[in-house]
Amino acid sequence: MIKAERQDLILEYLVKDKKVLLDQISKILKVSEDTVRRDIKELSDKGLLKAVRGGAIQRSSIPLHFKDRQNIDVAHKKIIAEKVLEYIKPGMVLLVDSGTSTLTVVANLPKDIALTVVTNSFPVASLLEDHKEIEVLFMGGMLNKISFSTIGYETIQSIRNIRADICLLGVCSIDLNFGVTGDDYEDSLVKRVMIETSKSTIALSTSDKLGKSESFYICAANSLNTIITEADPESDYLKPYIEAGIEVR
C-alpha cells in the first residue's frame, strides 16, 4: 500500500471514530507504528489532523478570538444556557470563566435572582452591570486580549481564595482519553484552578467539541461533574461520558 493510500485510510478512520490509535491502525494497515507515526506527522503538518501521544485526533476548527467565537453556534449556546439555568439557585456563588457559552448563560439569568458571580471575564462583568441583585467579584490580573479576560499569577491567587458552589466552564475540547484541554496555556491554568476550588463543575460544550483535544491540559474528563450540550442526552456518542460517571444533560 502506497503512502497516499495509507494516509487516506487514516483520515477515513479518523472521521469515523474521531481518533486513531497507533497500535490499532498499524495492524489494520499492516505496517509498523513508526510508519504510521510518520504518516500522522505529515497529515498534522498539513493541518488535516492533530497528532497526539499514541495516535491522532480531529483538529478543532473553533476560531480562537472571542469576537469570532461569539458568532459561532449561537442557537446551540442558547439551548445549553437554558439547561444550565436549571442548576442555578438563589444565593449561590458562581465562578464563571471567559467562554462565550458561559456569557450566554449570564445573558439569560433572571433579572431578580440574587447571586454572587466571580469571574475573570470582562464581557461577563460588563453584562452584569444592570443586575442589581448580583454581586460581582472581578478577578484582576494581566489582560488576555484574545479572550478578553484576565490571566496570570494574580488571577490564579485570587481564585484560590474562592469556594464557589458551581464553576461554569466554557471548554474548547473534551476527550475521555486526553481530558479537557484548551488552546491557550495561561487560560488553561486559570480554568484548572477554577475547577479545583469549586464544589461542582459544569462544562458547557457544543457537541462538536467532544472527542477532540487541544495542546494544553486542564483536567481529566471525569473531574467534571456535568457536561451540558445542545444534543439529546440519549445520543449514542454521549453514552461513553455517562459510563465514565459524568452527568450529561
N, C-alpha and C positions, 0 to 999 in steps of 0.2 A: 504494500500500500504506500503510495507516494505521500509526501508531506502535506500537500494541499488537501488530499482526501482525508487524512487524519485530522487536520485542523477543522475541516467542515464537520466531521463527526463529533469532535469535541464541542463545537458550538451547538450542534443539534441536541446533544445530551444536556448541555447547559440550559437551553431553552426549556427542555422537558422537566428537568429535575432541579433547576435553579442553582445547582452546583455540580462540580465534577471532582472526584477524588482520585489522586494519582494511582493508588493501587488498583482501584476498580477499573478505571479507564484504560490502564496499561494492559490489563488482562483482556478487556473487550477488543482493544486494537491489536493485541498480540505483539506489543513492543515493550521495551524497557521503560521503567519510570523516568529515567534520565531523558529519554526521547520525548516522552510526554511533557516533562518539565520544560524542555526547550521549546516545544510547540506552544505551551501555555505562555511562556515568556514573550514569544513573538506576537501572539494574539493580544497579550496585555499591552505590549508596546504600541500596537495599532489601535488601542482603545476599545477592543471588542469584548474584553472581559477584565476581571480583576484577579490577578494572581495572589493567592494566599498560601500560608503554610499547609502543605498536604494536598493542594489542588487549586481550584479556581471557583469564583462565584460571579454572578452577574454584576456588572458595573452600574452603580447608581446613576440615574440621569437627572437627579434633582438639582436644579440650579442653586448655587451657593448663596448668593446675595439675598438679604432679607426682602428687599423691594421686589425682586423677581419671584421669590417663593410665595409672597403674599397672593399672587395671582394664579397660583397652581392649585388645582383640586379644591376650589372654593366650595362647591356643593358638598363634597365629601367631608371637608372640615366642619361644615355646619352640622352634618349628621353626627359626627364624632362629638362635637360640642354639646349637642342635645343629650347624648348618652352620658357625658361626663357630669352634667348638671345634676343628675340623679344622686351623685355621690357627695355633693357639696351641701353641707348643713350649716345653719346659722351658728356663729360663734367659733367656727373652725379657723385654724391658722393654715393658710395655703402657701406653699413655696412654688412659685411659678417661674419657669425658665423662659428662654428667649425665642422659643419656636413660634412659627406662625399659627400652628394648630392651637397652642395654648392661648395665643392672642385672641383667637376666635372664641374660645371658651369665655375669656374675660369680657369680650364684647357682648356676650349673651347672658351675663349674670343679671339677676333681677336687681332693679334699682334700689329696692328696700332691704336687701339682705345685709346683715351685719357680719363682717368677716375681718380678719387681718390677712393681708396679702403681702408676702415678702417676695421681692423679685429683683433681678439684675437687668431687666429689660426696660429700656426707655419707652418703647411703644406701649407696654403693659401699664407702666406707671402713669403715662400720659392719659391713657384711656380711662383710668380710674379717678380722674380729677373730679368728675361730676357725681361720683358715688359717695354720698355724704355718710353712709353707714359703714364704709370700708376704710379701715386704717391701712395705710400703705407704708411699708418699710422698704426703702430702696438701698440695695447693696452697692456701695461705691467701689471704685477700682479704675482700672485702665479701660478706655473705650475700645471695643472691637467694632470697627466701622463696617464690617461685613454683616454682623448680626444685630447691630445697634444695641449692644449690651455691654456690661462691664465684666472684665476678666482679671485674673492675676491674684497675687497673694492677698491683697486687701479684701477682695471679693470673697475668696475662699475662707479667710479667717472670720469674716462677718457671718457667713452662712453657718459656720461651725457653732455659732452661739444660738442657733435657732433649732427648735424641735417641732417641726411642722406636723400637723395631722396628716396632710396629703401633699406629696410632691407631684405637680403636674409637669410631666416631662415630654417635650417635643423631641422626637428622635429621627435620625437620618436613616438608620438601618437596624434591624433586629434579625439575628440568626441564632438558632438553638445551639449550634456548634461554636460560632465565633462571638456570640454575645451581642450586647448593644454597643454600637460603635458610632463614631462621628467623623466629620470631615476636618474639624479644626481641633488642634491639640489643646489649646488653652480652654476652649469652650467645653471640651470633653472632661477636663479636670474639674471644672465648675459643676457640670452635671453629675459627676461621680460623687462629689461631696453633698450635693442636694439629696441624692438617694440615700447616702449613708446616714444623714441626720434626720430623715423623715420617718414617721411611723408607717406610712404606706406610700407606695409609688405607683402612679397610674401613667402608663406610657400611651401617648396619643400618636397613632401611626396609621396613615393610609395604607391599604393592603399592598401597594406596590413596594413598600419598604421592607416587607417581610421576606426572609430568606436571602437578604443581601448584607453586605458588610463594607465598612469603610476602614480607614487607616488607623484610627485612634480608639483604643478600647475604653469603654465606660464601665460596664459591669456585665456579669453573667446574665443571660436571659431570665433565669429563674430568680434573679434578685428583684424582678418586677412583680408586684402583686397583681396588677391588672394591665391588660392590653386592650385598648379600645380602638376599633377600626370602623370604617363605614360599611363593612361587609356583614353578612349574616353570620353570627357566631357558629352556626351549624355547618358552615362551609368546610369541605374536606381538608383544605390546606391549612385551616386553623386548628385542626384536631391535635397535631403534634405539640402545639403550645399548651393546650388544655391538658394533655397527657403529661407534660412536664410540670404540672401543678400551678400553672398560671391561669387566673381567671380571664376569660376572653369575652368581651361584650361587642 
